[in-house]
Protein backbone atom coordinates (compact mmCIF):
# COMPACT_ATOMS: atom_id res chain seq x y z
CA UNK A 1 0.00 0.00 0.00
CA UNK A 2 1.38 3.39 -1.01
CA UNK A 3 2.06 5.87 1.79
CA UNK A 4 -0.07 9.04 1.67
CA UNK A 5 1.46 11.79 -0.45
CA UNK A 6 2.18 14.94 1.56
CA UNK A 7 2.32 18.45 0.12
CA UNK A 8 4.44 20.70 2.34
CA UNK A 9 3.36 24.34 1.92
CA UNK A 10 5.77 27.01 3.16
CA UNK A 11 4.55 30.61 2.93
CA UNK A 12 7.34 33.16 3.17
CA UNK A 13 7.89 36.88 3.08
CA UNK A 14 11.23 38.67 3.18
CA UNK A 15 13.06 35.92 5.05
CA UNK A 16 15.24 34.44 2.32
CA UNK A 17 17.81 32.58 4.41
CA UNK A 18 15.37 31.59 7.15
CA UNK A 19 12.96 30.16 4.57
CA UNK A 20 15.73 28.23 2.83
CA UNK A 21 16.87 26.76 6.15
CA UNK A 22 13.29 25.65 6.76
CA UNK A 23 13.02 24.04 3.31
CA UNK A 24 16.35 22.25 3.80
CA UNK A 25 15.13 20.79 7.10
CA UNK A 26 11.97 19.49 5.40
CA UNK A 27 13.99 17.91 2.58
CA UNK A 28 16.04 15.99 5.14
CA UNK A 29 12.84 14.16 6.06
CA UNK A 30 12.86 10.38 6.26
CA UNK A 31 9.42 10.47 4.61
CA UNK A 32 9.91 10.33 0.85
CA UNK A 33 6.41 10.84 -0.55
CA UNK A 34 6.52 14.63 -0.37
CA UNK A 35 6.56 17.76 -2.44
CA UNK A 36 7.52 21.20 -1.16
CA UNK A 37 5.64 24.28 -2.37
CA UNK A 38 7.22 27.60 -1.45
CA UNK A 39 4.81 30.52 -1.82
CA UNK A 40 6.72 33.81 -1.82
CA UNK A 41 4.35 36.63 -0.87
CA UNK A 42 6.04 39.26 -3.08
CA UNK A 43 9.21 39.48 -0.99
CA UNK A 44 11.42 42.50 -1.79
CA UNK A 45 14.57 40.58 -0.77
CA UNK A 46 16.53 37.89 -2.63
CA UNK A 47 14.20 34.98 -1.76
CA UNK A 48 13.73 33.88 -5.39
CA UNK A 49 17.47 33.97 -6.11
CA UNK A 50 18.41 32.02 -2.99
CA UNK A 51 15.68 29.41 -3.43
CA UNK A 52 16.61 28.81 -7.08
CA UNK A 53 20.29 28.57 -6.20
CA UNK A 54 19.78 26.04 -3.40
CA UNK A 55 16.79 24.02 -4.65
CA UNK A 56 16.41 24.77 -8.34
CA UNK A 57 17.54 21.28 -9.33
CA UNK A 58 15.43 19.41 -6.78
CA UNK A 59 12.27 18.03 -8.47
CA UNK A 60 10.50 17.90 -5.10
CA UNK A 61 10.57 21.69 -4.75
CA UNK A 62 8.27 24.16 -6.48
CA UNK A 63 8.62 27.93 -6.05
CA UNK A 64 5.81 30.37 -6.84
CA UNK A 65 5.70 34.09 -6.26
CA UNK A 66 2.74 36.39 -5.74
CA UNK A 67 2.72 39.57 -7.78
CA UNK A 68 1.46 41.48 -4.74
CA UNK A 69 1.47 40.85 -1.02
CA UNK A 70 -1.65 38.86 -0.03
CA UNK A 71 -0.84 37.89 3.58
CA UNK A 72 -0.82 34.51 5.29
CA UNK A 73 -4.37 33.18 4.83
CA UNK A 74 -4.52 33.82 1.08
CA UNK A 75 -0.95 32.57 0.63
CA UNK A 76 -1.79 29.27 2.30
CA UNK A 77 -4.84 28.93 0.07
CA UNK A 78 -2.71 29.46 -3.01
CA UNK A 79 -0.26 26.80 -1.90
CA UNK A 80 -3.14 24.39 -1.28
CA UNK A 81 -4.55 25.05 -4.75
CA UNK A 82 -1.26 23.82 -6.27
CA UNK A 83 -0.89 20.79 -4.01
CA UNK A 84 -1.12 17.19 -5.17
CA UNK A 85 -1.07 15.60 -1.72
CA UNK A 86 -3.68 13.71 0.23
CA UNK A 87 -2.33 15.60 3.23
CA UNK A 88 -1.40 19.30 3.33
CA UNK A 89 1.40 20.18 5.74
CA UNK A 90 1.61 23.92 6.43
CA UNK A 91 4.96 25.02 7.84
CA UNK A 92 5.69 28.61 8.86
CA UNK A 93 9.05 29.60 7.44
CA UNK A 94 10.74 30.22 10.82
CA UNK A 95 10.82 26.51 11.71
CA UNK A 96 13.39 23.74 11.60
CA UNK A 97 11.59 20.40 11.55
CA UNK A 98 12.90 17.09 12.86
CA UNK A 99 13.80 14.54 10.15
CA UNK A 100 11.06 12.18 11.36
CA UNK A 101 8.40 14.85 11.90
CA UNK A 102 6.48 14.20 8.67
CA UNK A 103 6.45 10.42 9.09
CA UNK A 104 5.31 10.73 12.69
CA UNK A 105 2.53 13.13 11.77
CA UNK A 106 1.33 10.68 9.11
CA UNK A 107 1.40 7.94 11.74
CA UNK A 108 -0.42 10.17 14.22
CA UNK A 109 -3.13 10.90 11.65
CA UNK A 110 -3.75 7.15 11.36
CA UNK A 111 -4.47 6.85 15.09
CA UNK A 112 -7.89 8.51 14.79
CA UNK A 113 -9.97 8.36 11.61
CA UNK A 114 -11.94 11.40 12.79
CA UNK A 115 -8.92 13.70 12.72
CA UNK A 116 -8.96 16.51 10.22
CA UNK A 117 -5.85 18.20 11.51
CA UNK A 118 -2.75 17.17 13.45
CA UNK A 119 0.26 19.16 14.62
CA UNK A 120 3.69 18.37 16.04
CA UNK A 121 4.95 19.54 19.38
CA UNK A 122 6.29 23.04 18.70
CA UNK A 123 9.32 23.91 20.79
CA UNK A 124 10.79 27.39 21.00
CA UNK A 125 14.36 26.62 19.98
CA UNK A 126 15.79 29.09 22.44
CA UNK A 127 15.42 28.32 25.30
CA UNK A 128 13.82 24.90 24.54
CA UNK A 129 10.34 25.69 25.87
CA UNK A 130 7.05 24.11 24.83
CA UNK A 131 4.63 26.24 22.81
CA UNK A 132 1.56 24.12 23.54
CA UNK A 133 0.33 20.58 24.06
CA UNK A 134 -3.18 21.68 23.18
CA UNK A 135 -4.79 25.03 22.42
CA UNK A 136 -8.22 26.27 23.49
CA UNK A 137 -9.75 29.66 24.25
CA UNK A 138 -11.11 31.14 27.43
CA UNK A 139 -14.70 31.74 26.31
CA UNK A 140 -15.14 34.67 28.72
CA UNK A 141 -12.03 36.67 27.80
CA UNK A 142 -11.08 35.23 24.36
CA UNK A 143 -7.52 34.68 25.59
CA UNK A 144 -5.84 31.50 24.24
CA UNK A 145 -5.14 28.71 26.73
CA UNK A 146 -2.11 26.59 25.92
CA UNK A 147 -1.39 23.38 27.79
CA UNK A 148 2.16 23.25 29.24
CA UNK A 149 3.06 26.53 27.57
CA UNK A 150 6.63 27.69 28.26
CA UNK A 151 7.52 24.63 30.31
CA UNK A 152 10.97 23.11 29.60
CA UNK A 153 10.53 20.53 26.85
CA UNK A 154 13.00 18.12 28.45
CA UNK A 155 11.18 18.13 31.80
CA UNK A 156 7.61 17.40 30.69
CA UNK A 157 6.54 13.76 30.66
CA UNK A 158 5.09 13.40 27.17
CA UNK A 159 2.89 10.44 26.39
CA UNK A 160 2.76 8.71 23.02
CA UNK A 161 -0.81 9.74 22.33
CA UNK A 162 -2.92 12.45 20.73
CA UNK A 163 -3.51 15.60 22.76
CA UNK A 164 -6.82 17.26 21.78
CA UNK A 165 -6.59 20.83 20.52
CA UNK A 166 -9.12 23.30 19.14
CA UNK A 167 -6.63 24.56 16.57
CA UNK A 168 -2.94 24.38 15.75
CA UNK A 169 -0.46 27.25 15.29
CA UNK A 170 2.88 27.35 13.49
CA UNK A 171 3.02 23.87 11.83
CA UNK A 172 0.05 21.60 11.11
CA UNK A 173 -1.10 18.83 8.78
CA UNK A 174 -4.61 18.80 7.31
CA UNK A 175 -6.47 16.23 5.26
CA UNK A 176 -7.02 17.72 1.82
CA UNK A 177 -10.64 16.59 1.79
CA UNK A 178 -11.23 18.39 5.11
CA UNK A 179 -9.53 21.53 3.79
CA UNK A 180 -11.71 21.54 0.68
CA UNK A 181 -14.87 20.76 2.62
CA UNK A 182 -14.65 23.92 4.75
CA UNK A 183 -13.30 26.15 1.99
CA UNK A 184 -9.73 26.65 3.23
CA UNK A 185 -8.55 29.70 5.14
CA UNK A 186 -10.58 32.89 5.24
CA UNK A 187 -8.55 35.59 3.44
CA UNK A 188 -10.47 38.28 5.33
CA UNK A 189 -8.23 37.65 8.35
CA UNK A 190 -5.02 38.22 6.35
CA UNK A 191 -2.92 37.52 9.45
CA UNK A 192 -3.86 36.78 13.07
CA UNK A 193 -6.71 34.43 14.04
CA UNK A 194 -6.76 32.78 10.59
CA UNK A 195 -5.43 29.48 12.01
CA UNK A 196 -7.82 29.68 14.97
CA UNK A 197 -10.80 30.31 12.71
CA UNK A 198 -9.77 27.44 10.44
CA UNK A 199 -9.52 25.06 13.39
CA UNK A 200 -12.90 26.09 14.76
CA UNK A 201 -14.58 25.64 11.37
CA UNK A 202 -13.03 22.18 11.13
CA UNK A 203 -14.56 21.34 14.52
CA UNK A 204 -17.96 22.56 13.39
CA UNK A 205 -17.67 20.36 10.30
CA UNK A 206 -17.22 17.32 12.55
CA UNK A 207 -13.44 16.88 12.45
CA UNK A 208 -11.11 16.61 15.42
CA UNK A 209 -7.73 18.29 15.84
CA UNK A 210 -4.81 17.10 17.93
CA UNK A 211 -1.16 17.54 18.73
CA UNK A 212 1.07 14.48 18.49
CA UNK A 213 4.16 15.22 20.61
CA UNK A 214 6.26 12.40 19.16
CA UNK A 215 6.54 14.66 16.09
CA UNK A 216 8.55 17.83 16.72
CA UNK A 217 9.44 21.15 15.17
CA UNK A 218 11.68 23.90 16.50
CA UNK A 219 10.29 27.40 16.22
CA UNK A 220 12.90 30.11 15.76
CA UNK A 221 10.58 33.03 16.50
CA UNK A 222 11.90 35.27 13.75
CA UNK A 223 12.02 38.96 14.70
CA UNK A 224 12.40 41.36 11.80
CA UNK A 225 15.12 44.03 12.01
CA UNK A 226 13.91 47.14 13.81
CA UNK A 227 11.07 45.33 15.61
CA UNK A 228 10.69 45.24 19.41
CA UNK A 229 10.83 41.79 20.99
CA UNK A 230 8.28 42.67 23.68
CA UNK A 231 5.75 43.76 21.07
CA UNK A 232 6.57 40.69 18.94
CA UNK A 233 5.64 38.45 21.88
CA UNK A 234 2.23 40.13 21.99
CA UNK A 235 1.78 39.81 18.22
CA UNK A 236 1.70 43.58 17.63
CA UNK A 237 5.19 44.31 16.35
CA UNK A 238 3.87 46.33 13.38
CA UNK A 239 0.83 48.56 12.78
CA UNK A 240 -0.59 46.06 10.30
CA UNK A 241 -0.41 43.13 12.71
CA UNK A 242 -1.82 45.26 15.53
CA UNK A 243 -4.76 46.33 13.35
CA UNK A 244 -5.51 42.77 12.21
CA UNK A 245 -5.13 41.38 15.72
CA UNK A 246 -7.68 43.83 17.17
CA UNK A 247 -10.12 43.64 14.26
CA UNK A 248 -9.98 39.88 13.81
CA UNK A 249 -10.52 39.08 17.48
CA UNK A 250 -14.05 40.53 17.29
CA UNK A 251 -14.86 38.66 14.08
CA UNK A 252 -13.53 35.40 15.50
CA UNK A 253 -15.48 35.78 18.75
CA UNK A 254 -18.68 36.70 16.92
CA UNK A 255 -18.39 33.60 14.73
CA UNK A 256 -17.43 30.98 17.27
CA UNK A 257 -18.41 31.96 20.83
CA UNK A 258 -21.79 31.29 22.47
CA UNK A 259 -24.07 34.38 22.63
CA UNK A 260 -23.53 35.28 26.30
CA UNK A 261 -19.74 34.84 26.09
CA UNK A 262 -19.71 36.81 22.84
CA UNK A 263 -21.50 39.74 24.49
CA UNK A 264 -19.08 39.79 27.44
CA UNK A 265 -15.97 39.70 25.24
CA UNK A 266 -17.18 42.37 22.82
CA UNK A 267 -18.49 44.82 25.43
CA UNK A 268 -15.96 44.30 28.22
CA UNK A 269 -12.74 42.69 27.07
CA UNK A 270 -12.32 44.17 23.60
CA UNK A 271 -12.21 47.71 25.10
CA UNK A 272 -9.93 46.53 27.91
CA UNK A 273 -7.53 44.94 25.43
CA UNK A 274 -7.50 48.14 23.38
CA UNK A 275 -6.43 50.10 26.44
CA UNK A 276 -3.85 47.53 27.54
CA UNK A 277 -2.21 46.90 24.16
CA UNK A 278 -2.30 50.59 23.35
CA UNK A 279 -0.55 51.39 26.63
CA UNK A 280 2.15 48.77 25.98
CA UNK A 281 2.76 50.17 22.50
CA UNK A 282 3.00 53.71 23.85
CA UNK A 283 5.41 52.55 26.55
CA UNK A 284 7.67 51.30 23.76
CA UNK A 285 7.29 54.62 21.89
CA UNK A 286 5.11 53.21 19.13
CA UNK A 287 2.06 55.48 18.90
CA UNK A 288 1.48 54.18 15.35
CA UNK A 289 0.95 50.66 16.72
CA UNK A 290 -1.29 51.96 19.52
CA UNK A 291 -3.44 53.84 17.01
CA UNK A 292 -3.62 50.81 14.69
CA UNK A 293 -4.84 48.64 17.57
CA UNK A 294 -7.50 51.17 18.58
CA UNK A 295 -8.63 51.48 14.98
CA UNK A 296 -8.78 47.70 14.53
CA UNK A 297 -10.82 47.35 17.73
CA UNK A 298 -13.37 49.84 16.42
CA UNK A 299 -13.54 48.38 12.91
CA UNK A 300 -13.95 44.86 14.33
CA UNK A 301 -17.26 45.87 15.88
CA UNK A 302 -18.69 46.53 12.42
CA UNK A 303 -17.03 43.75 10.40
CA UNK A 304 -19.31 40.86 9.40
CA UNK A 305 -17.50 38.98 6.62
CA UNK A 306 -19.05 35.86 5.13
CA UNK A 307 -17.33 32.58 5.92
CA UNK A 308 -15.61 30.61 3.12
CA UNK A 309 -17.87 28.16 1.35
CA UNK A 310 -16.52 24.61 1.00
CA UNK A 311 -17.39 21.80 -1.36
CA UNK A 312 -20.21 20.55 0.86
CA UNK A 313 -21.81 23.97 1.30
C-alpha positions in Angstrom: 0.0 0.0 0.0 1.4 3.4 -1.0 2.1 5.9 1.8 -0.1 9.0 1.7 1.5 11.8 -0.5 2.2 14.9 1.6 2.3 18.5 0.1 4.4 20.7 2.3 3.4 24.3 1.9 5.8 27.0 3.2 4.6 30.6 2.9 7.3 33.2 3.2 7.9 36.9 3.1 11.2 38.7 3.2 13.1 35.9 5.0 15.2 34.4 2.3 17.8 32.6 4.4 15.4 31.6 7.2 13.0 30.2 4.6 15.7 28.2 2.8 16.9 26.8 6.2 13.3 25.7 6.8 13.0 24.0 3.3 16.3 22.3 3.8 15.1 20.8 7.1 12.0 19.5 5.4 14.0 17.9 2.6 16.0 16.0 5.1 12.8 14.2 6.1 12.9 10.4 6.3 9.4 10.5 4.6 9.9 10.3 0.9 6.4 10.8 -0.6 6.5 14.6 -0.4 6.6 17.8 -2.4 7.5 21.2 -1.2 5.6 24.3 -2.4 7.2 27.6 -1.4 4.8 30.5 -1.8 6.7 33.8 -1.8 4.4 36.6 -0.9 6.0 39.3 -3.1 9.2 39.5 -1.0 11.4 42.5 -1.8 14.6 40.6 -0.8 16.5 37.9 -2.6 14.2 35.0 -1.8 13.7 33.9 -5.4 17.5 34.0 -6.1 18.4 32.0 -3.0 15.7 29.4 -3.4 16.6 28.8 -7.1 20.3 28.6 -6.2 19.8 26.0 -3.4 16.8 24.0 -4.6 16.4 24.8 -8.3 17.5 21.3 -9.3 15.4 19.4 -6.8 12.3 18.0 -8.5 10.5 17.9 -5.1 10.6 21.7 -4.8 8.3 24.2 -6.5 8.6 27.9 -6.0 5.8 30.4 -6.8 5.7 34.1 -6.3 2.7 36.4 -5.7 2.7 39.6 -7.8 1.5 41.5 -4.7 1.5 40.8 -1.0 -1.6 38.9 0.0 -0.8 37.9 3.6 -0.8 34.5 5.3 -4.4 33.2 4.8 -4.5 33.8 1.1 -1.0 32.6 0.6 -1.8 29.3 2.3 -4.8 28.9 0.1 -2.7 29.5 -3.0 -0.3 26.8 -1.9 -3.1 24.4 -1.3 -4.5 25.1 -4.8 -1.3 23.8 -6.3 -0.9 20.8 -4.0 -1.1 17.2 -5.2 -1.1 15.6 -1.7 -3.7 13.7 0.2 -2.3 15.6 3.2 -1.4 19.3 3.3 1.4 20.2 5.7 1.6 23.9 6.4 5.0 25.0 7.8 5.7 28.6 8.9 9.0 29.6 7.4 10.7 30.2 10.8 10.8 26.5 11.7 13.4 23.7 11.6 11.6 20.4 11.6 12.9 17.1 12.9 13.8 14.5 10.1 11.1 12.2 11.4 8.4 14.9 11.9 6.5 14.2 8.7 6.4 10.4 9.1 5.3 10.7 12.7 2.5 13.1 11.8 1.3 10.7 9.1 1.4 7.9 11.7 -0.4 10.2 14.2 -3.1 10.9 11.7 -3.7 7.1 11.4 -4.5 6.9 15.1 -7.9 8.5 14.8 -10.0 8.4 11.6 -11.9 11.4 12.8 -8.9 13.7 12.7 -9.0 16.5 10.2 -5.8 18.2 11.5 -2.8 17.2 13.4 0.3 19.2 14.6 3.7 18.4 16.0 5.0 19.5 19.4 6.3 23.0 18.7 9.3 23.9 20.8 10.8 27.4 21.0 14.4 26.6 20.0 15.8 29.1 22.4 15.4 28.3 25.3 13.8 24.9 24.5 10.3 25.7 25.9 7.0 24.1 24.8 4.6 26.2 22.8 1.6 24.1 23.5 0.3 20.6 24.1 -3.2 21.7 23.2 -4.8 25.0 22.4 -8.2 26.3 23.5 -9.7 29.7 24.3 -11.1 31.1 27.4 -14.7 31.7 26.3 -15.1 34.7 28.7 -12.0 36.7 27.8 -11.1 35.2 24.4 -7.5 34.7 25.6 -5.8 31.5 24.2 -5.1 28.7 26.7 -2.1 26.6 25.9 -1.4 23.4 27.8 2.2 23.3 29.2 3.1 26.5 27.6 6.6 27.7 28.3 7.5 24.6 30.3 11.0 23.1 29.6 10.5 20.5 26.8 13.0 18.1 28.4 11.2 18.1 31.8 7.6 17.4 30.7 6.5 13.8 30.7 5.1 13.4 27.2 2.9 10.4 26.4 2.8 8.7 23.0 -0.8 9.7 22.3 -2.9 12.5 20.7 -3.5 15.6 22.8 -6.8 17.3 21.8 -6.6 20.8 20.5 -9.1 23.3 19.1 -6.6 24.6 16.6 -2.9 24.4 15.8 -0.5 27.2 15.3 2.9 27.3 13.5 3.0 23.9 11.8 0.1 21.6 11.1 -1.1 18.8 8.8 -4.6 18.8 7.3 -6.5 16.2 5.3 -7.0 17.7 1.8 -10.6 16.6 1.8 -11.2 18.4 5.1 -9.5 21.5 3.8 -11.7 21.5 0.7 -14.9 20.8 2.6 -14.7 23.9 4.8 -13.3 26.2 2.0 -9.7 26.6 3.2 -8.5 29.7 5.1 -10.6 32.9 5.2 -8.6 35.6 3.4 -10.5 38.3 5.3 -8.2 37.6 8.3 -5.0 38.2 6.3 -2.9 37.5 9.4 -3.9 36.8 13.1 -6.7 34.4 14.0 -6.8 32.8 10.6 -5.4 29.5 12.0 -7.8 29.7 15.0 -10.8 30.3 12.7 -9.8 27.4 10.4 -9.5 25.1 13.4 -12.9 26.1 14.8 -14.6 25.6 11.4 -13.0 22.2 11.1 -14.6 21.3 14.5 -18.0 22.6 13.4 -17.7 20.4 10.3 -17.2 17.3 12.5 -13.4 16.9 12.4 -11.1 16.6 15.4 -7.7 18.3 15.8 -4.8 17.1 17.9 -1.2 17.5 18.7 1.1 14.5 18.5 4.2 15.2 20.6 6.3 12.4 19.2 6.5 14.7 16.1 8.5 17.8 16.7 9.4 21.1 15.2 11.7 23.9 16.5 10.3 27.4 16.2 12.9 30.1 15.8 10.6 33.0 16.5 11.9 35.3 13.7 12.0 39.0 14.7 12.4 41.4 11.8 15.1 44.0 12.0 13.9 47.1 13.8 11.1 45.3 15.6 10.7 45.2 19.4 10.8 41.8 21.0 8.3 42.7 23.7 5.7 43.8 21.1 6.6 40.7 18.9 5.6 38.4 21.9 2.2 40.1 22.0 1.8 39.8 18.2 1.7 43.6 17.6 5.2 44.3 16.3 3.9 46.3 13.4 0.8 48.6 12.8 -0.6 46.1 10.3 -0.4 43.1 12.7 -1.8 45.3 15.5 -4.8 46.3 13.4 -5.5 42.8 12.2 -5.1 41.4 15.7 -7.7 43.8 17.2 -10.1 43.6 14.3 -10.0 39.9 13.8 -10.5 39.1 17.5 -14.0 40.5 17.3 -14.9 38.7 14.1 -13.5 35.4 15.5 -15.5 35.8 18.8 -18.7 36.7 16.9 -18.4 33.6 14.7 -17.4 31.0 17.3 -18.4 32.0 20.8 -21.8 31.3 22.5 -24.1 34.4 22.6 -23.5 35.3 26.3 -19.7 34.8 26.1 -19.7 36.8 22.8 -21.5 39.7 24.5 -19.1 39.8 27.4 -16.0 39.7 25.2 -17.2 42.4 22.8 -18.5 44.8 25.4 -16.0 44.3 28.2 -12.7 42.7 27.1 -12.3 44.2 23.6 -12.2 47.7 25.1 -9.9 46.5 27.9 -7.5 44.9 25.4 -7.5 48.1 23.4 -6.4 50.1 26.4 -3.9 47.5 27.5 -2.2 46.9 24.2 -2.3 50.6 23.4 -0.6 51.4 26.6 2.1 48.8 26.0 2.8 50.2 22.5 3.0 53.7 23.8 5.4 52.6 26.5 7.7 51.3 23.8 7.3 54.6 21.9 5.1 53.2 19.1 2.1 55.5 18.9 1.5 54.2 15.4 0.9 50.7 16.7 -1.3 52.0 19.5 -3.4 53.8 17.0 -3.6 50.8 14.7 -4.8 48.6 17.6 -7.5 51.2 18.6 -8.6 51.5 15.0 -8.8 47.7 14.5 -10.8 47.4 17.7 -13.4 49.8 16.4 -13.5 48.4 12.9 -14.0 44.9 14.3 -17.3 45.9 15.9 -18.7 46.5 12.4 -17.0 43.7 10.4 -19.3 40.9 9.4 -17.5 39.0 6.6 -19.0 35.9 5.1 -17.3 32.6 5.9 -15.6 30.6 3.1 -17.9 28.2 1.4 -16.5 24.6 1.0 -17.4 21.8 -1.4 -20.2 20.6 0.9 -21.8 24.0 1.3 
